[in-house]
Amino acid sequence: MKRRCGWLAAALATAPRVVWARKQVSTPVCPKSFITGESAAWLEAFHGWKRLGGGDIEKLTARQAHAFLILEQELARIHAEE
């Protein structure tokens, strides 16, 4: 309830307020309620791809390449801000 979890209808009925923030990103709902099994799988696949040296992006499917490029850009942005 305190973090306005998206799975709790009663929590979402409370007044909106920022419950999580980092740099210029914030959310009025607990961000964990946005993580799906598919999004967790994408993050794990990206992490594995990076650990193996971030091989040939041309060998990935278009969807994988798009997702990995977005994640790569966000990772670079985070490192640049540190």
N, C-alpha and C positions, 0 to 999 in steps of 0.2 A: 504494500500500500504506500509506503513512504517514498519509494522510487517510481511510483505510477507504472507498475508492470503492465505491459500490454495484454497479458493473459487474464488479468483481473478486471472485469467490467466495472466493479465498484471503484477501483483505483483510477480508472480513466474518467470517472464521474467527478473526481476532485478537481479543484482549480489548477489549471496548467501552470507549471513553473519549471525552470531548468533543473533537471536532475542529474545531468552529466554534461561536461564540457571539456574540450581540449582545443587550445589555440582558437581558431575561428569557427569551430564546429560545436554545436550544442543540440540537445534534444530534451523535450519535455516528457519523454517516455523512456523507461529503462531500455538501453540499447540491446540488452540481451534478448528482449522479446522480438527483435528483428533478425536474429541469427537463426537461420534454418539449417537443416541437415545439408542441403545443397550448398549454401554459402560456406559452411564449415568445410565441406569437401573441397570447394574451390581454393580456400585458403591453404588447406593441407597439400593439395596438388601443386600450388604455386611454391610453397615452402620446399617441397621435395624437388621441384624443378630447379629452384635456386641452389639448393644444397648439392645438386648434381652438376652445377656449373652453368645453369641457364642455357642449355643446349640450343640447337637450331630452332628458331621460332617458326621457320617455314615447314617444319615437320609436325607442328601442332595443327589441330583443327582450327577453323576460323574462330569459333567460339572460344576455344582455349587461348588462342593468340590474343584476342580482344581482351579477355579477362586478365590475362597475365600482363599485358601492356598497361592496363589501367592500374593494376596492383603495383607494377614496377614504377610508374609515374608517382603514385602516392608514397611509395617507399622512398624514392629520391627526394620528394618534397619534404618528408619528415626528416630525413638526414640533413638536408640543406638548412632546415630551421634549427637544428641542434647546435 
